[in-house]
């Protein structure tokens, strides 16, 4: 493909591509796309159709289906201060944290244990019982994650950026054999309405440096085979540049898949057809829920139909 290239700032992605450890899925989207950041992100998080409004996320429903009786709510972790809709189920949910050490410090302070010690199950309403149960689970999770993150030597070589620190935390838990199946973190903002080139260079460099350190670390620890890294964004950008040197909200986008044993590394499917636009936007060819179905059935070993609440044929990248 002499018409395609990886952005010069994505140096680690080029290295992964050359080693057959990167697959690029083009033209991913969904019917009747929404250009609102919040609404489109909800659609991607919940795996709903664009006209449906769901209050659970696709990974939260995965937890509902697989985590009855899980010892701690640590099967899905978001490296952030706030838990995204994607990780919220009806009965189960993931846990948001930025650093196991800081979570341990907060949970181990005076306030949390004092609140728990003052709780009497017979004197509280169901909502209070739920809050105390959540508090107890947080304390238990804080101890568990802190201990697992300390099982291996301190990770080094990561850039001093938000994403670098997040992936450093993820690597410490993976190499410490935490019982976590899913890690979620984010990088932004790619909302490049003005001066797109400079912003993209900066963000792509942060992404590349962090992912490069993360994948190198996992390879050194012989854990790269156990990890699949997938990227997504709520939508792509318009094809044509606007008057401010940027691009506005678009529709279809690509997804990067990074792993050791990819079935189709490189370009998974054809590049977008720039001569067949719809009102100046790329037309989607792959429904994003087919990517989710692949991750659920092909990687996580879950029944994707029930979790996605519909039939979406998996792709063959894992």
N, C-alpha and C positions, 0 to 999 in steps of 0.2 A: 504494500500500500504506500505509494509514493506521495499520496495526498494527505497523509495523516502523520502527526508527530506528537510527542509528549512535550508539554511545556518545559522550557529550559530550566525553570526553577524546581521542577519535580525530579531532581537527580536520582533520588533513591527509587522512584517509580520506574525510571528508565533501567536501572540496575536490576530490579525485580522482573521487569519485562524481558530483559536479555536472558535471565535465568529461567524463564518459563514459569514464574511465580506470580504473574499479574494477568488477570483477564479483565477486559474492558467491555462492558455491556452497553451498547448504544441505544438511543431512542427509547428510553424507559419513561413511562408515564401512565396515564389512566384516562378513560373517556370523560368528556366534558370537564376539562381541567379548570381549577379555580386559581386565580392569581393573587389571592390574599395569602400573606405569609401564615397567618394564624389558622385559617381554614384549611389551606393545603397541607400544613404540617399536621393538623388533626387527622386529615385523610390518610397521610402516610403513616402516622402513629397508630391509628385504629384499624387500618386496612379496610375501611368502608368504601362504598361507592361515593361519588362526589355529591349525591343528593341525600345521603344517609348521615345521621348524626349518632355516633356511638360513644358511650362513656367508658369503654374499656379499650386497652391497647392490644395489639396482636401478640406481643411478648407477655403481657399480663395474662392473656387467655392461655398462652403456652404454660405459664406457671400454674394457672388453675387446673389444667389438664394433667400436669405431671408432678405437682409439688404437694399433694395431700400428704401430710405427715412429715414434711421436710423438717429437719431438726432446727434450723435457723433460717430466717428469710434472706439468705445470701446467695440464692441460686441465680439472681439477676442483679447486677450492681450498675448504678449510674454514677460516673465520676463527676459529680456536680452537687450544688447545694439543694436543688429542687428536683423531684422525681418527675420525669416526663410521662405523658399519657401512654406512650408505648409500653411502659412497664407496669401499668396498673390493670389488674384483673378484677373480677367480681369478688373473689375470696382471697386471692394472693396478690402480692405486689412486690416489686423490687425494692431495693434500698439505695438511697442517694447518700453519697459521702464524697469528700474531696481527698481525704487522707486518713488511713486507718489509725495512725498515731494520734491525730487530732480528735478523731471520733472517740478513741479510747480515753483521752484526757477529759473530754467533756462528759462522757458517760460515767467516768470513774470519779467525777467530782462529788461534791456534797449534795447537790440538788437532786439528781436522779435517784440515788439510793434512798435518800430521805423521803422522797415522794412514794417510792415503792413500799418502804417500811411502814408508812402511815396509811396504807390502803387496807381496807377491810372488805372482802368480797360481799358481805351480807348487807352493807350499808350504802351501796352505790347503784345507780341506775345503769342499764346496759351500755349507754354511751361512755360512762365513766369506766366501766369494766373494760371496754374496748380500748380506751386510751391507756389504761394501766397495762393491759396485755401488750399493746404496741411498745410501751416504754420498756417492759421486761424483755421483749424480743430485741429491742435496740441495744440494751445492755449486753445481752448474750451475744449478739452479732458483733458488737464492738470488741469484745474480748476475743472472739473467734478470729475475726479478720486481722486484728493486730498480731495475734500469735502466728497466723499463717503467713503474713507478710514478712515476718522475721525469721522464717524457716531457712532462707537462703541469704547469701551475702548481699550487701547493699548494692543496688543497681547503679551503674555509672555510665557516663558517656551520653546522657540525655541532654538536650538543649534546655536552657532555663526559660522555658515558655510555658504557658498554661497547658497546651497539648502535650508538650514534653513531660511535664510533671504528671499529667493524667496517665499517659501511657507507661511511665515509670511505675506508678502505683499499680496499674493493671499487671505489668510484668512481674512485680513482686508477689502478687497474689497467685498468678499462674504458676510461677516456679515454686511457690510455697504450697502448691496442691490444694488451694482453696476449692470448696465444692461449688464454685460458680460456673454456670454454663454460658452466661451472656454478660458481656461488659458493654456499656454504652457511654460514649463521650462525644463531645461536639466541638466544632471550630467555626468561628464566624467573625465578621459577617461578610458574606459574599454578595451582599445587596449593592452591587456596583453600578449605581445610576450615574455616577460621575467618576472621572479619572480612573477608569477600570484597570488600566495596565499596571499602575503602581500598586494598587490594592491587591491585585491578583499576585503580583510578584512577591509581596510580603507574606500573604496568606499561604501561597503555594510553598514558599521556602519554609515556613513554620510547619506545614503539613509534611513536607518531604523530610526535613531534619528529624522530626519526632518519629515518623514511621520508619525511617532508616535506622535510628537507634533501637527502636522496639523490635524490629525484625532481626537485626544483628544480635541483640540480646537473647532473643528466643532461640536463634540458631546455635549460639554459643552454649546455651543450657540444654540443647537437644529437645526443645519444646515447640519448635516451629511447626512440626507436623500436626500438632494438636490444636492449632489455632487457624481460624479463618477470619480475615478482616474484610469488612464490607462497608462501603461508603454510600451515603445517599444525601440528597438535598430535596427540599420541598418542591422546587421546580427549577428548570433551566432559565436561560436568558433569551431575550429576543435575538434574532439573527443579526439584524442591522444595528449599527451603532446609533445612539441618540446624539443630540446636539451638544451634550456635555461631556463627550468622551467616554461614555459608559454605555450600558445596555439595561433595558427595562425588563420587568417580569415576563418570563416566557412560559414554555410548556415542557416538552420532553427534555430529558437530560441523560447523562451517562452515569453508570455506577462502576466503581472499581472493586474488584474481588482479588484479595491477596492470600495466597496459601501455597502449600507444598505440592499437593497432588491434584492440581486443577486438570479437568478433563479437556478443556479447550483454552489454553493460555493464549495471550495476545488479544487480537480483536475477536470477541465472541461472535459478533454479528456485523453486518455491513454498516458503514458510516451513514449518517443521516443524508437523505436526498435533498440537497439544497435547491433543486429545481422543482421540488414538489412541496412547497410550503402551504400552510393554511393560515391565511391572513397574516403572512409574514413570520409565522412560527413553525418550528419543527413539528412534524406529526409523529406521535408515539407509535411504536411498533410492538413493544413488549410491555404488558401490564405489570406494574411493580409487584403485584400480588403473586405473580408467577415466580419472581425472585424470592419472595418470602416463602412460597410453597417449597421451593428448592432447599432453602435453608432449614426449614422445619423437617421435611422428610429426609433430605439427603445428608444433613449435618447433625441436627439435634435429635433425629430419630423419633419424631412426633407425627401424629396423624394430622396432616395439614388441613383436610377438609373441614373438620369440626372447628378448628381454631380460626381459620379464615372465613368460616361460615359461607362457603361456596367452593366450587370446583375450579381450580386454577392449575393448569398443567405445569409441572415443574420443568425447569430448564436443565440442561446437562452440563453444568460447570463444576459440580462436585459429585 
